[in-house]
Amino acid sequence: MSQDNFPIDIAMSQDNFPIYIAMSQDNFPIDIAMSQDNFPIYIAMSQDNFPVDIVMSYDVPALSQYFDWISVMTYDFHGHWDKQTGHVAPLHYYPGDTYDYFNANFSINYWIQQGANPKKIIMGMPLYGQSFSLTDTKDTGLNAKTAGPGEAGEFTRAGGFLAYYEICDNVKSKGWNPVRDPEGRIGPYAHKGNQWVSYDDVSDIRRKSQFVKSLGLGGGMIWALDLDDFRNRCGCGRHPLLRTINSELRGLSADTRDCT
């Protein structure tokens, strides 16, 4: 029996966690046959918390020393749990947001300021949107009061959540009205009736990929592969978001128009 990875779910003190990782590296030297290198060790970090929680919970320089990647989940800053509309993954702070640190720019730079090596930081990008049911159909902007999660999508079938391919189809074919920030601080949101969703489109994913390069980060990650428009439902080609990331971060040629 062979296994190329294993998950670890641990609750331990700030000081002991990096020691455990260091010991694991010494005691589990598994080599990849093709590359003769050790498997990379990475950690995924949620950002839906206060900055002080990071300092209190983690020895950031030690994590940076022992982990090959630190994947920062810069999405789900807002959702139906807020009881008001908000963007799923702001790149920068925008006026009216609840906190000035609920955005990728603050989160990534904060990790760097606390001692993380930028080349080990992987920035998360969503291929989905957080959806809401509005309380008042005339109040359709940011911070509008909501009655709960948005209606389940045709295929994803989960309230409060829509795949990008469902969102772009709603905008293209079902009369949803998209609204964009002219300064590009956040991605668009779209609404119809009492339904409202925030998401990133091609132009926002491109902007975030360029942000990754500008800070010299290790790369980008997505949640999740099957949520992109893999069947070209919206006329932007297959996998428009993923192809945009590959084009910007890996230099691969791709016709990635600024499609919604």
N, C-alpha and C positions, 0 to 999 in steps of 0.2 A: 504494500500500500504506500502510495506517495502523496504528499501534500505540500503545496507550494506556499501556503500561508496559513496563519491562524489568528483569530481575533482575540483580543485581551480586553476584558471589562474589569477594571480595578478601582477600588475605593481605598485610597491611602493618603498619607500626609504629603504636603508639598515637598519636604526634604527627601522622603524615601522613594518617591516615584521615579526620579531620574536615576537613583541608585539601582532600582529594580531593572530599568531599561538597560543600564550599563552591564549588569550581571547577565541579562538575557542575551546581549550581544556576544558575551564571552562563552556562554554555555550552549548556544544554538547556532553554531557556525555552519549554516546550510548553504551550499554552493549551487549556483545555477550551472547546469552542464554546458549550456551553449556559451555563456559569457564568462564562466569561472569567477563571477563576482558574488558577494553576499547579497541576499535579498534585501531590498531597501526596507527600512523601518519608518513608518510614518504615523502621524497622529492627526486626527480631524478635530478641529476646535470650533464649537458653536460661538456665535457672536451676539446672541440675543440676551446679553447681560451687561452689567456695569463694568467699566474699565477696571475699577478697583478689584473686581472679582478675579481678573486674570492675575494681577500682582499677588493677591492673597492666596490663590489656588495653585499657581505654578511658578517654578523656578525657570523663568524663560531662557536665560543663558544656558542652563543645563539641558533643557529640552532641545535647544538649538545645537548643542554639542552632540547629543546622542541620537537624535532623529535625523534621518536623511531628508524628510519633508515634513513641513508643518502646514497642513491643509486648513485654511481659514474659511469657514463656511459663511461667507459674506452674503447671505440671503436669509429670508424669513425674519427680517427686522420688524415687519408688520404683517398682520393677518387678522382674521375675523375675531380672534381672541381680544383684540384691542377695543372692540365695540365701536370702532370708527375706521374709516378708510385710511389707507396708507400704502406706500410703495413697498413691494416685497424686497427690493434690493437697491437702495439708493447708492449711487457712486459718490456723491457729495451731499453735504447738508443742504437742505432747502428750507426756506422760511416757513415756519408753522409746524415743522416736525417736532415730535415730542422731546427728543434729545438731540443734541448736536453731535453725538458720537454714534448714532444709529446709521452708519454709512460705511462703505468700503474704504474710502479715503482715510477716515479717522482710524478704523480698525487696523488696517494694514500698517499704517505709520506708527500706531501705538505699539504693535508687536515689535517693530524695528527699534523703536525708542527703548523698549524694555530689554533689548539685547538679542533679539532673533536675527539670524543671518538672512538678509533679504533673498539670497539665492536659494534658501531652503523653504521660503514661503510660497505656497500655492494658493492662489486666490479663487474662491468659488464664484460661479456664475449660474443663475437659474435658467433652465429651459422650460419654465412653467410660470404660472401666475397665481397669486393669492386672490381669491374672489370673495365678494361680500354681497349681502342682500341689504339694500338701502332702506332706511326708515321712511325717508321722504324722497320721492322720485324727482323733485325739483332741486334737491340739494345733491349735486353729483360730483362735487369737487373732492379735493383731499380733506381729510378730517371730518367728512360727513358722517353723521350718526348711522349706525347699522343695526339691523335686527338679528344678524347672525351670519353664518357662512353663506357663500353663494351657492346656487343650485349645482348639483353634480353634473359633470360633463358627459357628453354622449358616450365617450369611450373610457375616460378615467374613472367615472362613476364614484367620485368622492366629493362631498360638499366642501366648499371653500378652496378648491384646487382645480386648476385647468391646465392642461398641456398647452405648449405653444401652438401646436397644430390645431387645437380646438379654438384658441384665442384668435389666431389669424384668420381662420375660417369664419368665425363670428363677425370679425371686422369686414372681411371681404364680401361675404355672401349673406349675412344675416342682420345687417343694419346696425351693428354696434358702432358707436361714435368714439374714435380714438382722440385723446388729448395728449399733447406732448409739451414738455418743458423746453422752451426755446433756448435755454442755457445748457441743456444736456446734463443737469445735475441728477436727474432721475429718468428712468424709462417712462414710456407712456402708460396711461390707464385708459380703459375703454368702458363704456356703459350703454345699457339699453334697458328702459323700464326701471325696475328696481334692482337690476343686476349690474355689478361693478367689478372690474378686475384690473390689477396692476401687474406689469410684466416688463421684460426687456425684449426689444426687437433687434434686427440686424445692426442698425446704427449704434445701439447701446452696447451690444456685445463687442462691436468693433472698438468703441470708445474704451471699454473696460480692458480689452486686450492691449490696446495702446498704453493704457495706464500701467498694466503689468510690466510692459517693456520699459516704460519711463522710470520705474523704480528699481529695475534690475532684478525682478522677482524670478523665482524658479519656474513659474508657469501658471497655468490656469487649470481649474477643474470644473466639471459641470454636474448638475443634478437635473435631469438624468438623460442618458443617451436616447431612450425610447420616447422622450417627450418633445424632441425636435420634429420638424415637419418632414418625416422620412419618406412620405409618399407624394410630396409636392402638391398637397391639397391647395396651397395658396399661391402657386405660380412663381415662387422664388427659387425653384430648384429643390432637389432633395437635400436634407440636412443643412439648411441655410445658416443656422447659428453655429453649428459645429464647423462648417467650412469656413466661416468667417474667422473663428478662433485659429484654425489651422493656417489660414492665409496670413493673419497678423503675427502669430507667434512662431510659425515654422516656415514662413515664406513660401507656402504652397500657393500656386495660382488658383484662383477661384472667382467665378462671376457671382459675387455676393452683392446684389443691389440692395438698397435700403428699403427692404420690404417690411411690412408690418406682420 
